[in-house]
Amino acid sequence: MQPAVAFAPNGTAAQNTGGDPTPNCATGPAIKGNINAKGEKIFHVPGGKYYDSVRIDLKDGEKFFCTESEATSAGWRKSSQ
């Protein structure tokens, strides 16, 4: 299932910030789905402890989601912090 985010990443912005820019969903900033060093797929919600520090690289298989249910349906788990 592809994320329901109408967004085309800007390659230049990704190089400048260390990740792809975070798109907005109808409900606010997108949920960030990142893959950690162990290969675990973890999503971070706005306001979460690591949300601001997580950088998403779409080219590495990381994703943006608009809802938590979308993220869990795609096989990602919520960050415990």
N, CA and C atoms as a LAMMPS dump frame, in Angstrom:
ITEM: TIMESTEP
0
ITEM: NUMBER OF ATOMS
243
ITEM: BOX BOUNDS ff ff ff
-5.0000000000000000e+02 5.0000000000000000e+02
-5.0000000000000000e+02 5.0000000000000000e+02
-5.0000000000000000e+02 5.0000000000000000e+02
ITEM: ATOMS id mol type element x y z
1 1 1 N 0.845 -1.172 0
2 1 2 C 0 0 0
3 1 3 C 0.89 1.235 0
4 2 1 N 0.659 2.139 -0.915
5 2 2 C 1.427 3.375 -1.01
6 2 3 C 0.836 4.424 -0.073
7 3 1 N 1.676 5.258 0.521
8 3 2 C 1.154 6.303 1.397
9 3 3 C 0.266 7.27 0.625
10 4 1 N -0.778 7.753 1.253
11 4 2 C -1.704 8.687 0.62
12 4 3 C -1.2 10.112 0.788
13 5 1 N -0.017 10.357 0.278
14 5 2 C 0.592 11.676 0.393
15 5 3 C 0.858 12.186 -1.017
16 6 1 N 0.204 13.276 -1.359
17 6 2 C 0.445 13.875 -2.668
18 6 3 C 1.719 14.704 -2.554
19 7 1 N 2.836 14.101 -2.909
20 7 2 C 4.122 14.742 -2.655
21 7 3 C 5.174 14.195 -3.595
22 8 1 N 5.904 15.074 -4.22
23 8 2 C 7.037 14.672 -5.045
24 8 3 C 8.29 15.246 -4.39
25 9 1 N 9.206 14.374 -3.929
26 9 2 C 10.391 14.876 -3.232
27 9 3 C 11.257 15.752 -4.12
28 10 1 N 11.87 16.72 -3.508
29 10 2 C 12.782 17.623 -4.19
30 10 3 C 14.196 17.157 -3.864
31 11 1 N 14.913 16.643 -4.842
32 11 2 C 16.244 16.086 -4.621
33 11 3 C 17.231 17.072 -4.025
34 12 1 N 17.164 18.334 -4.427
35 12 2 C 18.073 19.339 -3.891
36 12 3 C 17.804 19.564 -2.411
37 13 1 N 16.537 19.655 -2.033
38 13 2 C 16.194 19.847 -0.621
39 13 3 C 16.665 18.659 0.207
40 14 1 N 16.548 17.473 -0.34
41 14 2 C 16.967 16.277 0.393
42 14 3 C 18.463 16.322 0.673
43 15 1 N 19.236 16.771 -0.281
44 15 2 C 20.684 16.835 -0.079
45 15 3 C 21.048 17.88 0.963
46 16 1 N 20.317 18.977 1.007
47 16 2 C 20.64 20.066 1.925
48 16 3 C 20.241 19.766 3.365
49 17 1 N 19.209 18.966 3.582
50 17 2 C 18.712 18.75 4.938
51 17 3 C 19.052 17.37 5.492
52 18 1 N 19.613 16.489 4.689
53 18 2 C 19.926 15.154 5.166
54 18 3 C 18.729 14.238 5.123
55 19 1 N 17.715 14.575 4.374
56 19 2 C 16.52 13.755 4.23
57 19 3 C 15.527 14.468 3.34
58 20 1 N 14.492 13.747 2.956
59 20 2 C 13.464 14.356 2.124
60 20 3 C 12.585 15.263 2.974
61 21 1 N 12.103 16.384 2.42
62 21 2 C 11.268 17.288 3.193
63 21 3 C 9.948 16.623 3.582
64 22 1 N 9.463 16.94 4.765
65 22 2 C 8.238 16.341 5.28
66 22 3 C 7.02 17.005 4.657
67 23 1 N 6.187 16.22 3.971
68 23 2 C 4.971 16.787 3.39
69 23 3 C 3.897 16.96 4.459
70 24 1 N 2.858 17.71 4.133
71 24 2 C 1.716 17.852 5.024
72 24 3 C 0.562 17.01 4.501
73 25 1 N -0.174 16.42 5.421
74 25 2 C -1.401 15.702 5.111
75 25 3 C -2.555 16.634 5.465
76 26 1 N -3.766 16.219 5.177
77 26 2 C -4.932 17.028 5.513
78 26 3 C -5.015 17.278 7.017
79 27 1 N -4.459 16.361 7.816
80 27 2 C -4.53 16.474 9.276
81 27 3 C -3.303 17.142 9.893
82 28 1 N -2.318 17.52 9.088
83 28 2 C -1.108 18.158 9.599
84 28 3 C 0.134 17.491 9.039
85 29 1 N 1.287 17.675 9.704
86 29 2 C 2.536 17.074 9.202
87 29 3 C 2.424 15.549 9.096
88 30 1 N 3.079 14.998 8.104
89 30 2 C 3.039 13.553 7.876
90 30 3 C 3.756 12.788 8.979
91 31 1 N 3.33 11.555 9.155
92 31 2 C 4.002 10.607 10.044
93 31 3 C 5.248 10.125 9.306
94 32 1 N 6.355 10.019 10.019
95 32 2 C 7.621 9.604 9.41
96 32 3 C 7.876 8.129 9.675
97 33 1 N 8.044 7.358 8.608
98 33 2 C 8.362 5.94 8.733
99 33 3 C 9.819 5.718 8.387
100 34 1 N 10.633 5.44 9.403
101 34 2 C 12.047 5.239 9.107
102 34 3 C 12.462 3.805 9.401
103 35 1 N 13.59 3.427 8.855
104 35 2 C 14.14 2.08 9.04
105 35 3 C 15.427 2.244 9.845
106 36 1 N 15.463 1.6 11.026
107 36 2 C 16.64 1.773 11.885
108 36 3 C 17.787 0.86 11.448
109 37 1 N 18.885 0.922 12.162
110 37 2 C 20.088 0.161 11.812
111 37 3 C 19.863 -1.351 11.85
112 38 1 N 18.875 -1.799 12.622
113 38 2 C 18.55 -3.233 12.713
114 38 3 C 17.57 -3.663 11.628
115 39 1 N 17.125 -2.711 10.808
116 39 2 C 16.171 -3.014 9.753
117 39 3 C 14.721 -2.955 10.211
118 40 1 N 14.481 -2.485 11.446
119 40 2 C 13.112 -2.376 11.951
120 40 3 C 12.428 -1.159 11.341
121 41 1 N 11.178 -1.349 10.944
122 41 2 C 10.387 -0.265 10.372
123 41 3 C 9.579 0.37 11.497
124 42 1 N 9.924 1.607 11.836
125 42 2 C 9.327 2.305 12.973
126 42 3 C 8.766 3.635 12.48
127 43 1 N 7.538 3.963 12.924
128 43 2 C 7.008 5.267 12.542
129 43 3 C 6.972 6.218 13.727
130 44 1 N 7.144 7.497 13.416
131 44 2 C 7.216 8.565 14.413
132 44 3 C 6.125 9.583 14.119
133 45 1 N 5.349 9.912 15.134
134 45 2 C 4.249 10.858 14.972
135 45 3 C 4.704 12.265 15.382
136 46 1 N 4.08 13.303 14.791
137 46 2 C 4.405 14.668 15.202
138 46 3 C 4.246 14.812 16.718
139 47 1 N 5.212 15.442 17.354
140 47 2 C 5.195 15.616 18.797
141 47 3 C 5.915 14.509 19.544
142 48 1 N 6.262 13.414 18.845
143 48 2 C 6.996 12.319 19.463
144 48 3 C 8.428 12.73 19.766
145 49 1 N 9.062 12.021 20.682
146 49 2 C 10.409 12.366 21.147
147 49 3 C 11.425 12.512 20.005
148 50 1 N 11.377 11.619 19.027
149 50 2 C 12.381 11.627 17.968
150 50 3 C 11.894 12.2 16.643
151 51 1 N 10.639 12.657 16.598
152 51 2 C 10.063 13.113 15.327
153 51 3 C 10.946 14.161 14.638
154 52 1 N 11.348 15.176 15.361
155 52 2 C 12.117 16.268 14.748
156 52 3 C 13.519 15.849 14.306
157 53 1 N 14.084 14.845 14.958
158 53 2 C 15.448 14.439 14.603
159 53 3 C 15.498 13.364 13.516
160 54 1 N 14.382 12.684 13.275
161 54 2 C 14.353 11.625 12.259
162 54 3 C 14.35 12.253 10.867
163 55 1 N 15.224 11.757 10.016
164 55 2 C 15.308 12.182 8.62
165 55 3 C 14.886 11.014 7.751
166 56 1 N 13.977 11.27 6.831
167 56 2 C 13.457 10.225 5.952
168 56 3 C 14.131 10.313 4.595
169 57 1 N 14.632 9.18 4.128
170 57 2 C 15.223 9.076 2.799
171 57 3 C 14.39 8.095 1.99
172 58 1 N 13.546 8.64 1.113
173 58 2 C 12.645 7.805 0.319
174 58 3 C 13.415 6.796 -0.529
175 59 1 N 14.595 7.178 -0.986
176 59 2 C 15.394 6.275 -1.829
177 59 3 C 15.839 5.022 -1.073
178 60 1 N 15.833 5.089 0.267
179 60 2 C 16.234 3.949 1.098
180 60 3 C 15.046 3.097 1.543
181 61 1 N 13.85 3.4 1.023
182 61 2 C 12.667 2.622 1.388
183 61 3 C 11.882 3.196 2.547
184 62 1 N 12.344 4.32 3.073
185 62 2 C 11.608 4.962 4.155
186 62 3 C 10.402 5.681 3.544
187 63 1 N 9.387 5.958 4.386
188 63 2 C 8.132 6.476 3.858
189 63 3 C 7.511 7.528 4.75
190 64 1 N 6.562 8.24 4.168
191 64 2 C 5.692 9.146 4.902
192 64 3 C 4.293 8.546 4.887
193 65 1 N 3.563 8.729 5.974
194 65 2 C 2.189 8.251 6.081
195 65 3 C 1.312 9.389 6.579
196 66 1 N 0.007 9.298 6.292
197 66 2 C -0.928 10.317 6.785
198 66 3 C -1.661 9.852 8.033
199 67 1 N -1.759 8.547 8.262
200 67 2 C -2.443 8.038 9.452
201 67 3 C -1.64 6.901 10.075
202 68 1 N -1.841 6.696 11.372
203 68 2 C -1.188 5.578 12.055
204 68 3 C -1.68 4.249 11.511
205 69 1 N -2.967 4.166 11.184
206 69 2 C -3.494 2.896 10.661
207 69 3 C -2.878 2.572 9.309
208 70 1 N -2.608 3.573 8.513
209 70 2 C -1.936 3.365 7.23
210 70 3 C -0.531 2.794 7.459
211 71 1 N 0.17 3.345 8.449
212 71 2 C 1.529 2.891 8.749
213 71 3 C 1.526 1.456 9.268
214 72 1 N 0.632 1.139 10.202
215 72 2 C 0.606 -0.22 10.749
216 72 3 C 0.153 -1.229 9.7
217 73 1 N -0.76 -0.833 8.835
218 73 2 C -1.205 -1.732 7.761
219 73 3 C -0.077 -2.053 6.787
220 74 1 N 0.861 -1.117 6.667
221 74 2 C 2 -1.31 5.768
222 74 3 C 3.146 -2.063 6.444
223 75 1 N 2.951 -2.453 7.723
224 75 2 C 3.964 -3.26 8.403
225 75 3 C 4.932 -2.489 9.291
226 76 1 N 4.625 -1.253 9.621
227 76 2 C 5.486 -0.44 10.465
228 76 3 C 4.925 -0.44 11.88
229 77 1 N 5.776 -0.272 12.884
230 77 2 C 5.327 -0.192 14.276
231 77 3 C 5.585 1.21 14.801
232 78 1 N 4.79 1.608 15.779
233 78 2 C 4.913 2.942 16.354
234 78 3 C 6.132 2.987 17.294
235 79 1 N 6.822 4.11 17.272
236 79 2 C 7.941 4.326 18.186
237 79 3 C 7.429 4.255 19.617
238 80 1 N 8.206 3.659 20.486
239 80 2 C 7.786 3.533 21.894
240 80 3 C 7.998 4.836 22.656
241 81 1 N 8.617 5.817 22.025
242 81 2 C 8.867 7.102 22.709
243 81 3 C 8.361 8.258 21.894
